[in-house]
């Protein structure tokens, strides 16, 4: 057996079903030969974003995998690998490498060297006999501990080398670690005594599938629950104890409850300091539960640290708390406070969300989108900038993994690949990406990938012909040189690629267009709905 065949066989044994990529990488043919579906993109970053979403939507039961050619292909892929690293997403990255004899000769780009700082590990294959060991190490790192991309670089001259006749491979073990019982008891005591506890849920709740335990803990403590963008949909946001999720833009109840909390319990989160996260207030006691001990005391001081899988942490806490709290605390005072603050906040935003104006207000478009789709059978994601800030505070996610939130590195164009990867992993779901007209400039050509690869997503494009969020910081450039102006007929682009494209300019056409778009996705046709909107720059930033 050749090295390329062995790598493909190992991938199949580890449950990989889809390989996204861009030619030329010889692994594509080896995988196709054993029915691992290759999905070819128009540019490398999109392929990584698709693999990212496959890992997310399946909670890493099916890992995303991506391959690219050596040299320029690997160079182009750097941003996508960095995005996976920033969001802690386990993705197997398989760049082709220069032949071993010149792999380290400048200016040749060596992925296993140059990407080491944005991966959990990066290792080249230099010997056929070592293929099982290298792949075993890669999958062990992908399936254990905090997520992140792992690189296995395959030099071009390795693919046709013969494997040893007696080579073998067994899928790696998957482990979970739990917190110190002493610290669990201390944390339980602190939560039991708390008068105004708030739970802050991160992405780790999704990876651990700890949704039932999170809900049980909140109801036992009568604790208000918020989440990071990555943790959004880990707690049903129509629950009476839900505050909504926070990023750069946040619902008013989130800020109010965090600022008035006496204990904040962060579960499955890193508390990373970022402009696109919720700032923790000074004063409350902090319990920080994370899978990665390197997150403790990184950006946020904590009073108690719990290191372990989010589900195991919550299980252990619940055991302790059931012995301390004999019956669930009354929810009504907390619910009433949440509802009163939410009602005033929504009233403040009603003029935008209910606007009949033309050009359309993007908040009205997103309001009507939520009211029209089957929310519980939808997976939605945002792009960077205005789409993220206009969508995340107001979109009410009710079921786990129905919202793919992100934000730490905020690359424009990320949402399209996420939506396509989500559709590959969950073909029965309506998968939506919300774009801005700046983001489509980065990845719009890959709408053709959705058409060619038969991935019927729905893209919602908010087009205001402007880099609107830059208007405030570029007034002179805009006035003198129109530097923030951009343009395009993107619905026509979608039609030119063979998809369904429709431009919408009147408020009465919003819902009918969405319904037509949904119908087209059910026919297997990718959809781009282009809504002509105002240059809205206000966000719910408190």
NULUM-611887 format. One record per residue (C-alpha): x, y, z; residue in three letters. Coordinates in steps of 0.5 Angstrom, whole numbers, plus 500, padded with zeros to 3 digits. Example, Ala and Ser with C-alpha at 12.3 -4.5 7.8 and 13.67 -1.06 7.14 Angstrom:
# NULUM-611887
525491516ALA
527498514SER
//
This chain:
# NULUM-611887
500500500UNK
502507498UNK
503513504UNK
497516500UNK
493510501UNK
495509508UNK
493516510UNK
486516507UNK
485509510UNK
487512517UNK
482518516UNK
477514514UNK
478509520UNK
477516525UNK
471517522UNK
472523517UNK
467523511UNK
469529508UNK
475532505UNK
475540503UNK
481542499UNK
484546493UNK
488542488UNK
493540487UNK
494535493UNK
495528492UNK
491526498UNK
484528494UNK
485522490UNK
487517495UNK
481519499UNK
476519493UNK
478512492UNK
475510498UNK
469514498UNK
471520503UNK
468526499UNK
472531496UNK
469538496UNK
473543492UNK
473550494UNK
475557490UNK
480559495UNK
483556501UNK
480560507UNK
473557505UNK
475550505UNK
478551512UNK
472555514UNK
467549512UNK
472544516UNK
471548522UNK
463548521UNK
463540520UNK
467539527UNK
462544530UNK
456542528UNK
458535530UNK
461537536UNK
467533533UNK
464527533UNK
466528525UNK
472532525UNK
473537519UNK
479536515UNK
482540509UNK
488539504UNK
492544500UNK
497544495UNK
504546497UNK
507553497UNK
502558495UNK
496554497UNK
499553504UNK
500561504UNK
493562502UNK
491558508UNK
494561514UNK
488566515UNK
483560516UNK
488556520UNK
489562525UNK
481563525UNK
481555527UNK
486557533UNK
483563535UNK
476559536UNK
479553539UNK
476548533UNK
479541532UNK
481541524UNK
485536521UNK
490540516UNK
494536511UNK
498541507UNK
502538501UNK
510540502UNK
516541498UNK
520535497UNK
524533503UNK
530535500UNK
528542499UNK
523543504UNK
527547509UNK
530551503UNK
528559503UNK
524561500UNK
520555500UNK
514555505UNK
514550510UNK
507549513UNK
510545519UNK
514550521UNK
511557519UNK
504555522UNK
507552529UNK
504558532UNK
497557530UNK
496550531UNK
496545537UNK
501541533UNK
505541526UNK
509535524UNK
511533517UNK
511526515UNK
519524513UNK
518516513UNK
513512511UNK
514507517UNK
512513521UNK
505515518UNK
501511523UNK
505514529UNK
504521526UNK
497520525UNK
496517531UNK
499523535UNK
495528530UNK
488525532UNK
490524539UNK
491532540UNK
484533536UNK
480529540UNK
483530547UNK
483537551UNK
482544548UNK
480544541UNK
485547535UNK
487545528UNK
493540528UNK
497540521UNK
500534518UNK
505536512UNK
506531507UNK
512532502UNK
510531495UNK
515525494UNK
512521500UNK
505520497UNK
508514493UNK
513511498UNK
511504500UNK
508503507UNK
511497511UNK
508491510UNK
506490517UNK
503497518UNK
497497523UNK
493503526UNK
487503531UNK
483509532UNK
485513538UNK
482514545UNK
478519547UNK
478522554UNK
475527559UNK
478530565UNK
474532571UNK
475537576UNK
478537583UNK
473535588UNK
475540593UNK
475545589UNK
468543586UNK
465543594UNK
468550595UNK
465552588UNK
458549590UNK
458552597UNK
459559594UNK
454558589UNK
449556594UNK
450562598UNK
450567592UNK
444572592UNK
445574585UNK
449568581UNK
450569574UNK
452563569UNK
456565563UNK
456559558UNK
462559553UNK
463554547UNK
466548551UNK
458547553UNK
457545546UNK
463541545UNK
461537552UNK
454537550UNK
453539557UNK
446543555UNK
442539560UNK
446540566UNK
447547564UNK
439548564UNK
439544571UNK
444548574UNK
440554572UNK
434552574UNK
436549581UNK
440556583UNK
435561579UNK
441563576UNK
440568570UNK
444565564UNK
448569559UNK
453566554UNK
459568549UNK
458569542UNK
461562541UNK
457559547UNK
450562544UNK
445557543UNK
448553549UNK
442555553UNK
435556550UNK
434564550UNK
427563550UNK
428560557UNK
425565563UNK
432565566UNK
436567559UNK
439574558UNK
441573551UNK
448572549UNK
454578549UNK
459580544UNK
461587542UNK
453588542UNK
449585547UNK
442585550UNK
441590556UNK
439584561UNK
446582560UNK
450588562UNK
445589568UNK
445582571UNK
453582570UNK
454588573UNK
449587579UNK
452579580UNK
455577587UNK
458571583UNK
459569576UNK
460562574UNK
464561567UNK
463555564UNK
467552558UNK
469559557UNK
476562556UNK
474569559UNK
479572553UNK
480579553UNK
477581546UNK
473587543UNK
468582541UNK
467579548UNK
463581554UNK
467585559UNK
467582566UNK
465587572UNK
470588578UNK
467586584UNK
463579583UNK
466573586UNK
469569579UNK
468561579UNK
472559572UNK
471552569UNK
475551563UNK
478545560UNK
485548559UNK
488550565UNK
492555561UNK
486559561UNK
486560568UNK
488567571UNK
490569563UNK
486575562UNK
481574568UNK
482573576UNK
478568579UNK
477566586UNK
476558584UNK
478555578UNK
475548576UNK
479545570UNK
475539566UNK
470538561UNK
464542562UNK
459536563UNK
463533568UNK
464540572UNK
457541571UNK
455534574UNK
460534580UNK
457541582UNK
450538581UNK
451533586UNK
454537591UNK
449542590UNK
443537591UNK
445536598UNK
445543599UNK
439546596UNK
433541598UNK
429545592UNK
430549587UNK
430557588UNK
424561586UNK
425563579UNK
419569579UNK
423575582UNK
429573577UNK
424572571UNK
420579573UNK
427583573UNK
429580566UNK
423581563UNK
422588565UNK
429590563UNK
428586556UNK
422590555UNK
425597556UNK
431595551UNK
426592546UNK
422598546UNK
428602545UNK
430598539UNK
423598536UNK
423604531UNK
429600528UNK
426593528UNK
419595526UNK
421600521UNK
417600514UNK
423605511UNK
426604505UNK
432603504UNK
430597509UNK
433597516UNK
437591517UNK
434590524UNK
427590520UNK
430584515UNK
433580521UNK
427581525UNK
423578519UNK
428573518UNK
427570525UNK
419570525UNK
419567518UNK
424561518UNK
423555523UNK
428557528UNK
429550531UNK
431547525UNK
435552522UNK
443553523UNK
445561523UNK
451564523UNK
454572522UNK
459575519UNK
464580522UNK
462587523UNK
455589522UNK
452583521UNK
455580527UNK
453586532UNK
446587528UNK
444579529UNK
447576535UNK
443581541UNK
436580537UNK
436573535UNK
433568540UNK
436561539UNK
432555542UNK
436549541UNK
443547541UNK
448549536UNK
443552532UNK
447558532UNK
455558530UNK
457564534UNK
465567533UNK
469573534UNK
476573537UNK
479574530UNK
473576526UNK
476575519UNK
471578514UNK
468572510UNK
468567515UNK
460566515UNK
459563508UNK
464557509UNK
461556516UNK
454555513UNK
456551507UNK
460546512UNK
454546517UNK
450544511UNK
454538509UNK
454536517UNK
447537518UNK
443536511UNK
436537514UNK
437544517UNK
436550513UNK
443553514UNK
444561513UNK
450566513UNK
448573514UNK
453577510UNK
455584509UNK
457587502UNK
464588505UNK
464581507UNK
462578500UNK
468582497UNK
472577501UNK
469570499UNK
463571495UNK
466567489UNK
465561493UNK
458562492UNK
460558486UNK
462552490UNK
455552494UNK
452551487UNK
457546484UNK
458542490UNK
450542491UNK
450545498UNK
444549498UNK
445554503UNK
441561504UNK
445567504UNK
442573507UNK
446579504UNK
445586507UNK
447591502UNK
448598504UNK
453600498UNK
458602504UNK
463600509UNK
458603514UNK
462601521UNK
468605518UNK
464611516UNK
465614523UNK
473613523UNK
474615516UNK
470621515UNK
475625511UNK
477619506UNK
470618505UNK
468626504UNK
474627499UNK
475620496UNK
469616497UNK
474611500UNK
468607504UNK
464606498UNK
463599495UNK
458597490UNK
455591486UNK
449587484UNK
450581488UNK
443577486UNK
445577479UNK
452574481UNK
448569484UNK
444567478UNK
450568474UNK
453562478UNK
447558477UNK
444559484UNK
438563486UNK
439570487UNK
433576489UNK
434583490UNK
429586495UNK
428593496UNK
421594499UNK
419592506UNK
413588504UNK
417584500UNK
422581505UNK
418575508UNK
415573501UNK
423573499UNK
425569505UNK
419564503UNK
421563496UNK
429562498UNK
427557503UNK
423553498UNK
429554493UNK
434551498UNK
429545499UNK
430544491UNK
437543492UNK
439550490UNK
443555494UNK
440562495UNK
442569496UNK
437574498UNK
440581497UNK
437586501UNK
438594500UNK
439597507UNK
440603510UNK
447605513UNK
445603520UNK
451604525UNK
448603531UNK
449597535UNK
446595542UNK
453597546UNK
452598553UNK
//
